[in-house]
Amino acid sequence: MRSLLEAAGSTEYPGRGLAVGRDEDGVAFIAYWLTGRSAASQQRRLAVGEWEIVVEDVSGGARDDLRHYTAAVRAADWVVVGNGTQVSELASARRSGTDLQLALRDHAYEPDLPIRTPRIFATASTDGTGVVVGSARAVPGAEDLVQHPSLYLAQLPPATAVTVKTYVGDVADVVADGVPEVVSCQGSWQSVAGVWDVLEPSLRVALLVVPLNAPTFEPAILAF
């Protein structure tokens, strides 16, 4: 099993990535990070509220739902995080008691041909139980079709996380990913902010790490 830092830093251009895990002390956390190739993608920030985390434009330009969206939603005992408009829809499904592995099947990859960026997401209870991480991605070799790889863990052991990112490869050769991976996660939840240091400096935009044992998102660590 490789570490979260190794997984996050294994490719030059990961696009967007997320992780849900428990640190060595058993504290559950989520992490979300953005990288960008274009000027428009670089001009974003993560805005943290009590119950939502939003990816916002900082250029003053028009809203683009592929770049500006609610990235995380929480209730008292659960959280949903991801890279697009599916986050709000999956949060509504969770409120209604729907299985999010099934709800994910209502979603497809992003309409950004020819890349077909996967829509990634994770959900968990705030104690680190009931973890689901998955994506809606193009089928390799049959890209007009959609597949929904997902991973369910009833209980995350301490010092363990599940992570997923949108891309593998580099800036010149963007390759869709979206496959969940179980990784080790040493240290405290605060140490997960080290993901920032393994991202390519010219591409990184923002990173957030937040513990789930707090009543809101506001204790988040931000890097940008």
FENZIZI-V104274 format. One record per backbone hydrogen bond with DSSP energy under -1.0 kcal/mol. CO is the residue of the C=O (numbers start at 1). NH is the residue of the N-H. If there is no record, write none. Layout:
BEGIN
co;nh
CO;NH
CO;NH
END
This chain:
BEGIN
co;nh
2;184
3;7
4;8
5;9
14;167
15;35
16;166
17;33
18;164
19;31
20;162
21;29
22;160
23;26
27;23
28;212
29;21
30;210
31;19
32;208
33;17
34;205
34;206
38;42
39;43
42;44
43;58
45;56
47;54
50;217
51;74
52;49
53;71
53;72
54;47
56;45
64;67
64;68
69;55
71;82
72;53
73;80
77;126
78;75
79;124
80;73
81;122
84;87
85;89
86;90
87;91
88;92
89;93
90;94
91;95
92;96
93;98
94;97
99;103
100;104
102;105
103;106
104;107
110;112
112;115
117;110
119;136
120;83
121;134
122;81
123;132
124;79
125;128
128;156
129;125
131;153
132;123
133;151
134;121
136;119
137;147
139;142
142;145
145;139
147;137
149;135
151;133
153;131
154;130
159;185
160;22
161;183
162;20
163;181
164;18
165;178
166;177
168;175
169;13
173;170
175;168
181;163
183;161
184;4
187;24
189;192
190;193
191;194
192;195
193;196
195;198
200;203
200;204
203;36
206;34
207;223
208;32
209;221
210;30
217;220
221;209
223;207
END
